[in-house]
């Protein structure tokens, strides 16, 4: 892969101008980070042993 951007916002602009194949691949730049964040949130509780969110 060359000339790729991992930042979803940075990837969206050029994809809108190129269209076609770029737009068809754009979903992964948004879905993958969101799924990764959700998975990290679930794993964090297991790793640290914390079961509830504490208020500040």
C-alpha positions, 0 to 999 in steps of 0.5 A, spaced: 500 500 500 502 506 498 500 513 499 495 511 504 492 515 510 490 512 517 486 518 519 479 517 517 478 524 516 484 525 512 482 519 507 475 522 506 477 528 503 481 525 497 476 519 496 470 524 495 474 527 489 477 521 486 470 517 487 469 510 485 474 505 488 476 510 493 469 511 496 468 503 496 474 502 500 473 508 505 468 505 509 474 501 512 477 507 514 471 509 519 469 502 521 476 499 523 478 505 528 471 505 531 471 497 532 478 497 535 476 503 540 470 499 542 474 492 543 479 496 547 474 499 552 471 492 553 478 489 554 480 494 558 475 492 564 478 485 563 485 487 564 484 492 569 479 489 573 475 495 573 467 493 573 464 500 573 466 507 571 467 512 577 465 519 576 469 525 577 
